[in-house]
């Protein structure tokens, strides 16, 4: 799989969210339109796993977190960048989402949860902040960041 093929997997999702307010209602929409057991969700999850196995996704590591940004903000994906992390039972670095954050949670081991949520979509609105936390196993989390905006805090 190539980065272009991976980006193509995300196109249907980003077309669906383009122009919408980044808020909890968007998360509900994504969980209805692209639930964890849907073909689209499963294809993206498989693409993440393949990219990690091939070494071009989550190519960096720090503090037990594997991570990477394979796609910078692009109009082809509604102005979003794509970041992917692989975490197991740990709390990540605190950060703020100036334009919001749209997260796809893909448990890979155990009953993994991201910020208390299992497989599916979690959306944080603009100017929210958190320590991303995976509990009860290992999960891949794909982050769509409008404008690629993220601010790490100390």
NORDAQUI-V202930 format. One record per helix or strand of 3 or more residues. SS is the DSSP state (~ for helix, > for strand). FROM is the first residue (numbers start at 0). TO is the last residue. If there is no record, write none. Layout:
SS&FROM&TO  SS&FROM&TO
This chain:
~&2&16  ~&23&32  ~&38&53  >&59&61  >&64&73  ~&74&76  >&79&96  >&100&113  >&119&123  >&127&145
